Amino acid sequence: MKYDCVIVGAGLAGATSARLLAEAGLSVIVVEVKRHIAGQCYDYKDESGITIHKYGPHIFHTQKKEIWDFVNRFSEFSDYQHRVLSYAEGQYYKFPINRDTVNSLFGLNLKAEDVTPFFKKQVEIAKFDSSLKSFRDVVVSQVGERLYKVFFESYTRKQWSCNPADLSGSLAGRIPIRTNTDDRYFSDPYQGIPTKGYTAMVDNMLDHEKIHILSGCDYFSIKDQISFSNLIVYTGLLDRFFDYQYGHLQYRSVDIKLKTLDMQSYLPVAVVNYPNDYDWTRITEFKKLTGEDSLQKTVVCYEYPKAKGDPFYTVPTEDNLRKRILYMNEAEKLERSNNYLFIGRLAEYQYYNMDRVIEVAKNKIEKWLSK
């Protein structure tokens, strides 16, 4: 088998890369180890007509119109605005933290102009390392210890199975803290969910005469049988590509448990976090994401963090970040040859939102094509 380009992985990074290369006139083979496309965005309809996100809820959001326009080439999107509650101390709180959260937890009636001074006072009486290297220290330096303990400490221990003080402070950059009453999880101007699902969107991305798909196949078992003349785009596990020469990078996985319930509605919103109670981290009710109506049936998803399984999250400890630098140095050497690109969460050992995955893929492929 000979192609101009080989893409390893049919998730968003691989599909974006394949589409751009095919539109430039290059023949592409996409090799996917799973028996389905779309990676961890994969979704399907169950027997009750509800769209299930197999690997947990995915909501597309971006600040960049260029990325929004790109995905809208392949799917229409709903105008869904994601809202999350956090169940703590026996009641629901709005999350991310906003003015309503603070007023509810502390029994106050703060106005908008009062929230920043309130946070400042909470921080002044808190103890944290001013170097702000750890997740704990970054969060406490923003909101103080009480809010950190209620909403972040136990959730983080469950999710990553380690002390939050041992996780990189960069992890806290994903969590907005608001002084207003905006209760949307994301404030990006462009957000929604593909009206026919992510799988259909990715299928449309890969629907090109120059693209061939080989699913249910491990690239490493057939790489010697595929020849290419131009480029390999690798979106798989970074450490595996280099045969673990610097040791294994650590990932956290999630055990997804689905339940079909004989009721119209189960949760007050689509997603509820459980930072302190129970073994699961969150529950998702899918029909509240999609707006699908299934009379007297609903499907909920419980997420239980675990150490082994499909890699969901990087674990930004000092040791993992040290290994990442060593592996990325090797990847960059190969990229300088113009025959390899490493793109995506797994291949860069980097937490990316969906829009960022597409943006990185677009930028790298367009730069490579320009050469």
Solvent accessible surface area in square Angstrom, and as a share of the most:
residue,aa,sasa,rsa
1,M,115,0.51
2,K,142,0.60
3,Y,38,0.14
4,D,36,0.19
5,C,0,0.00
6,V,1,0.01
7,I,0,0.00
8,V,13,0.08
9,G,14,0.13
10,A,0,0.00
11,G,17,0.16
12,L,12,0.06
13,A,8,0.06
14,G,0,0.00
15,A,0,0.00
16,T,0,0.00
17,S,0,0.00
18,A,0,0.00
19,R,35,0.13
20,L,21,0.10
21,L,0,0.00
22,A,2,0.01
23,E,77,0.34
24,A,56,0.44
25,G,43,0.42
26,L,32,0.16
27,S,29,0.19
28,V,0,0.00
29,I,5,0.02
30,V,0,0.00
31,V,2,0.01
32,E,10,0.04
33,V,94,0.54
34,K,48,0.20
35,R,211,0.77
36,H,32,0.14
37,I,23,0.12
38,A,0,0.00
39,G,12,0.12
40,Q,42,0.18
41,C,9,0.05
42,Y,44,0.17
43,D,8,0.04
44,Y,78,0.30
45,K,132,0.56
46,D,27,0.14
47,E,164,0.73
48,S,32,0.21
49,G,33,0.32
50,I,0,0.00
51,T,13,0.08
52,I,2,0.01
53,H,2,0.01
54,K,85,0.36
55,Y,20,0.08
56,G,1,0.01
57,P,14,0.09
58,H,35,0.16
59,I,13,0.07
60,F,0,0.00
61,H,19,0.09
62,T,1,0.01
63,Q,133,0.59
64,K,100,0.42
65,K,115,0.49
66,E,105,0.47
67,I,3,0.01
68,W,44,0.15
69,D,66,0.34
70,F,11,0.04
71,V,0,0.00
72,N,58,0.30
73,R,127,0.46
74,F,13,0.05
75,S,17,0.11
76,E,134,0.60
77,F,28,0.12
78,S,38,0.25
79,D,121,0.63
80,Y,33,0.12
81,Q,60,0.26
82,H,8,0.04
83,R,93,0.34
84,V,7,0.04
85,L,28,0.14
86,S,2,0.01
87,Y,52,0.20
88,A,0,0.00
89,E,101,0.45
90,G,56,0.53
91,Q,82,0.37
92,Y,96,0.36
93,Y,10,0.04
94,K,71,0.30
95,F,15,0.06
96,P,1,0.01
97,I,0,0.00
98,N,0,0.00
99,R,56,0.20
100,D,42,0.22
101,T,1,0.00
102,V,0,0.00
103,N,24,0.12
104,S,61,0.40
105,L,19,0.10
106,F,57,0.24
107,G,68,0.66
108,L,74,0.37
109,N,134,0.69
110,L,29,0.15
111,K,125,0.53
112,A,50,0.39
113,E,121,0.54
114,D,52,0.27
115,V,0,0.00
116,T,85,0.49
117,P,64,0.41
118,F,25,0.10
119,F,17,0.07
120,K,131,0.55
121,K,132,0.56
122,Q,28,0.12
123,V,28,0.16
124,E,116,0.52
125,I,136,0.69
126,A,15,0.11
127,K,164,0.70
128,F,67,0.28
129,D,78,0.40
130,S,96,0.62
131,S,62,0.40
132,L,74,0.37
133,K,159,0.67
134,S,11,0.07
135,F,5,0.02
136,R,49,0.18
137,D,17,0.09
138,V,27,0.15
139,V,3,0.02
140,V,0,0.00
141,S,28,0.18
142,Q,81,0.36
143,V,0,0.00
144,G,0,0.00
145,E,46,0.21
146,R,98,0.36
147,L,0,0.00
148,Y,2,0.01
149,K,106,0.45
150,V,6,0.03
151,F,6,0.02
152,F,8,0.03
153,E,43,0.19
154,S,38,0.25
155,Y,40,0.15
156,T,4,0.02
157,R,106,0.39
158,K,44,0.19
159,Q,14,0.06
160,W,17,0.06
161,S,75,0.48
162,C,34,0.20
163,N,61,0.31
164,P,1,0.00
165,A,47,0.37
166,D,88,0.46
167,L,3,0.01
168,S,23,0.15
169,G,11,0.10
170,S,86,0.55
171,L,17,0.08
172,A,3,0.03
173,G,71,0.68
174,R,105,0.38
175,I,36,0.18
176,P,44,0.27
177,I,47,0.24
178,R,26,0.09
179,T,54,0.31
180,N,75,0.39
181,T,58,0.34
182,D,35,0.18
183,D,37,0.19
184,R,60,0.22
185,Y,52,0.20
186,F,39,0.16
187,S,67,0.43
188,D,17,0.09
189,P,95,0.59
190,Y,56,0.21
191,Q,8,0.04
192,G,0,0.00
193,I,6,0.03
194,P,5,0.03
195,T,81,0.47
196,K,174,0.74
197,G,5,0.05
198,Y,0,0.00
199,T,32,0.19
200,A,36,0.28
201,M,0,0.00
202,V,0,0.00
203,D,74,0.38
204,N,69,0.35
205,M,0,0.00
206,L,6,0.03
207,D,106,0.55
208,H,46,0.21
209,E,152,0.68
210,K,71,0.30
211,I,15,0.08
212,H,90,0.40
213,I,75,0.38
214,L,59,0.29
215,S,53,0.34
216,G,29,0.28
217,C,24,0.15
218,D,41,0.21
219,Y,18,0.07
220,F,47,0.20
221,S,77,0.50
222,I,22,0.11
223,K,90,0.38
224,D,139,0.72
225,Q,114,0.51
226,I,13,0.07
227,S,54,0.35
228,F,59,0.25
229,S,62,0.40
230,N,47,0.24
231,L,0,0.00
232,I,8,0.04
233,V,0,0.00
234,Y,2,0.01
235,T,17,0.10
236,G,17,0.16
237,L,49,0.24
238,L,0,0.00
239,D,3,0.02
240,R,84,0.31
241,F,41,0.17
242,F,25,0.11
243,D,117,0.61
244,Y,70,0.27
245,Q,104,0.46
246,Y,68,0.26
247,G,26,0.25
248,H,121,0.54
249,L,9,0.05
250,Q,84,0.37
251,Y,28,0.11
252,R,16,0.06
253,S,2,0.01
254,V,9,0.05
255,D,44,0.23
256,I,39,0.20
257,K,99,0.42
258,L,77,0.39
259,K,104,0.44
260,T,71,0.41
261,L,38,0.19
262,D,111,0.58
263,M,74,0.33
264,Q,72,0.32
265,S,60,0.39
266,Y,91,0.34
267,L,8,0.04
268,P,73,0.46
269,V,30,0.17
270,A,5,0.04
271,V,1,0.01
272,V,0,0.00
273,N,15,0.08
274,Y,16,0.06
275,P,1,0.01
276,N,61,0.31
277,D,54,0.28
278,Y,120,0.46
279,D,109,0.57
280,W,45,0.16
281,T,2,0.01
282,R,51,0.19
283,I,4,0.02
284,T,0,0.00
285,E,0,0.00
286,F,0,0.00
287,K,15,0.06
288,K,60,0.25
289,L,3,0.02
290,T,42,0.25
291,G,65,0.62
292,E,40,0.18
293,D,104,0.54
294,S,13,0.08
295,L,138,0.68
296,Q,111,0.49
297,K,77,0.33
298,T,0,0.00
299,V,3,0.02
300,V,0,0.00
301,C,0,0.00
302,Y,17,0.06
303,E,5,0.02
304,Y,64,0.24
305,P,25,0.16
306,K,80,0.34
307,A,61,0.47
308,K,165,0.70
309,G,53,0.51
310,D,58,0.30
311,P,31,0.20
312,F,19,0.08
313,Y,26,0.10
314,T,19,0.11
315,V,1,0.00
316,P,13,0.08
317,T,26,0.15
318,E,152,0.68
319,D,68,0.35
320,N,4,0.02
321,L,64,0.32
322,R,126,0.46
323,K,30,0.13
324,R,52,0.19
325,I,102,0.52
326,L,60,0.30
327,Y,0,0.00
328,M,19,0.08
329,N,69,0.35
330,E,36,0.16
331,A,0,0.00
332,E,73,0.33
333,K,113,0.48
334,L,53,0.27
335,E,34,0.15
336,R,172,0.63
337,S,60,0.39
338,N,61,0.31
339,N,57,0.29
340,Y,49,0.19
341,L,15,0.08
342,F,1,0.00
343,I,0,0.00
344,G,3,0.03
345,R,69,0.25
346,L,48,0.24
347,A,0,0.00
348,E,14,0.06
349,Y,6,0.02
350,Q,69,0.31
351,Y,54,0.20
352,Y,22,0.08
353,N,57,0.29
354,M,26,0.12
355,D,25,0.13
356,R,102,0.37
357,V,14,0.08
358,I,0,0.00
359,E,25,0.11
360,V,13,0.07
361,A,0,0.00
362,K,16,0.07
363,N,79,0.40
364,K,46,0.20
365,I,0,0.00
366,E,77,0.34
367,K,130,0.55
368,W,34,0.12
369,L,66,0.33
370,S,92,0.60
371,K,150,0.64
